[in-house]
Amino acid sequence: MLACPSSSLHGLATLQRHSQPSHFLLSKPLFFPRFHASRKCNFRSLLSGNNRRRSAVRASADSPEVSESVVGADGGGLQPYSVKIPVGDRHILVETGSIGRQASGSVTVTDGETIVYTTVCLDDVPCEPSDFFPLSVIYQERFSAAGRTSGGFFKREGKIKDHEVLICRLIDRPLRPTMPKGFYHETQILSWVLSYDGLHSPDSLAITAAGIAVALSEVPMSKAVAGVRVGLVGDKYIVNPTTEEMEHSELDLLLAGTDSAILMIEGYSSFLPEEKLLKAVEVGQDAVRAICNEVEALVKKCGKPKMLDAIKLPPPELYEHVEAIAGDELVKVLQIRNKIPRRKALSSLEEKVLKILTENGFVSNDSTLRSNSETIAEILEVEDEDEEVIVDGEVDEGDVHIKPTPRKPALLFSEVDVKLVFKEITSKYWRKRIVEGGKRSDGRTPDGIRPINSRCGLLPRAHGSTLFTRGETQALAVVTLGDKQMAQRIDTLDGVDEFKRFYLQYSFPPSCVGEAGRIGAPSRREIGHGMLAERSLAPILPSEDDFPYTIRVESTITESNGSSSMASVCGGCLALQDAGVPIKCSIAGIAMGMVLDTKEFGGDGTPLILSDITGSEDASGDMDFKVAGNGDGITAFQMDIKVGGITLPIMRKALLQARDGRKHILGAMMNSSPPPAKMLSKYAPLIHVMKVRPDRINLIIGSGGKKVKSIIEESGVDTIDTEDDGTVKIFAKDLPSLEKSKAIINSLTMVPTIGDIYRNCEIKSIASYGVFVEIAPGREGLCHISELSSGWLPKAEDVFKVGDRIDVKLIEVNEKGQLRLSHRALLPDTEASPKDGLVEEKTEQSKDKSSTPNVTASSKRSSEDDSVLPSKKFVRRLVSSSQDKPFTNKDKRKKSSNKAVGSVSGEDESSLVSGEA
């Protein structure tokens, strides 16, 4: 396990592993001058070969250890230094010493015209020891980088967005394994995108920039870290592809590592085979190795001395005491199969160890212990004669009582050290049990899968739901279908608003692990797990043309004991089927673990791969590798390493074992009881898709959207979406309102022909120069006062009033599309021209043949309606085109109160008969 810098980095020495787990000693004593500090160190440690008391604070700016090569001519600052590093088919430019000189480390990395600026700073005084390195990462994309300003009321960047949180996690995860145990100075990495050209993505640059900044700083990381993106276009693997190349790529892989190992991979693909993914990882590892070699050369010139004196580890004697007290009982506790009883037993055993050590004077809760001026090494020099004895020879098996020295009741260990050591001893015994016995805590073999159970249709009012249970991990997945307004809007640097029609939201309440806690905004972990599950399911969804709904999947973890994100994938897949979404195939997800060093416990040295890991196996193991897909390929993957890295052969073995596990899980998902409904819920909204002529879209929208709002209000539908290509989508909760809005839209977009006759039309308004008559829903024309009567008429209101119904004939359509109608042309005493007589004769014949008194067709009208293209689709299964056609063209006409004479296409199902509504 790598826990300190290699000799290739400036001023670092190699650390060796102690006999106890995760305990390291310096192979060579390093004597740095005493540094100035605001206050003394608040904890103690034991360093091999050096028993002198040291202060664990940062080196001051005037430390004589600073290399002269990085001191300016005036001695007051760092010299600017830059280097070009080849990456793929181009170079990136790394600069340091000119911006952010007061930070412990700062760099700018440039690719094309994309610039990322990253700083590393750490506190002067260490925080309380814990098993979690105090590292925080903030990544933010400035809108000014693309020449924009943030939208909304506040014209500055605020809370980081979800996609920025994902990049923060990408930076954090590969750096954390390179940090040595025992270094407790809080470290902060800040990264900003200062310039963005829209072509070179900043996320992989941010990983590399953070790795270089940490390597240049005082943080004692073990090795330099870099990251790249790998795409696959055709059969060509591209390192750091442009955004244009990524549009054609079937793989999006982000990889980070050192010059010798892989630390992190994450990405998604479209059912990519394992061998192609391994090839992409190999290409990415070669690129990372080249970057790391250049970074190490840069660190030798510009790097700061590492804070090796700040590494404080628990004393080795504490490992011996804890193991002697708790060893035998740990073996029994780790055999408990269920999580909660095992957790309580471990907590009880930890308290027992603390109690025994406290009773014997080796542990105190006094906070002044860690600020005592004496080091443990100095105390042990005068206590070598103290031996561990058994009190009266009567103790429980495995318990060792420590006799305190009567001469000097010194307090050797702090309570926090005991807890850290107890956790490491527990991890050691867990590994030993798996390697030696071949059995895990729940009795499974390394490749065993926990029992799987799933229930669909659990929630009657939800559009789709599934309760997926795997062992002690359980996820409730709920699918909601909606219109375009339900899509998630994403504001990006490109300046183009992006709308996601599919998104998955992951929730991890404290109750799922039997704890009480606060409920607030989603954590970074919840955002990351949700995105991983979302990317896993995205390739199996139908296109928007085939299924125009917006899809939201909500995964709530109700029980958790490992692999909750992969349970969200399995539950989400079943819930989509229960909601009637026509997915391409079923997929499943599995989390893989690993015990890297098996020689320590009598193994042959071959890494042991574990399938479907639990929470304790994740915490005590060396890897968390999540893989989603089906038996043919992978859709998404994410790997985190807790050691110095893994190699390609180990990854190949893990991927192949994960494929077998996915096949087993897919088989279990098919046995869901009850099974998914695979049809739309009766509570899901109806969607009708129709095509109109693009130049008619404005008639539907109206001035300022007034017309489309009036249609929604009049018909009772939820929304009406229009697109520039003539596509109209109507969203409604019931069929009558949908049919009414469809009729109104058809009437608005129809193309009237001169000579058409419209019967029983309502007078909507009266003016001094005539009346306005509605020939179809939403479509009006002017009947001039001279066309209202065969004789002279002084005022229209003398004969007609609003609401009266008359027959009219279309006699003119001007260039603005306005209609001129005539009532006089249809009066009995009006002399009809031969042309008009022919029209009336053919009209009567058409009425006799069709037996539909409301609608007749003119002989001069074409057989097809030009306004509405013959394309129509109901998404809800109860409304099919075969059912809709007789309803629209027969039943609807019989109920119509208007009478119109016009031509209607019998073949076009979406065309509107005048007065149909």
Summary of the structure (lengths in Angstrom):
residues: 917
radius of gyration: 37.4
end to end distance: 75.7
largest distance: 133.9
contacts: 3133
relative contact order: 0.08
helix: 32%
strand: 25%
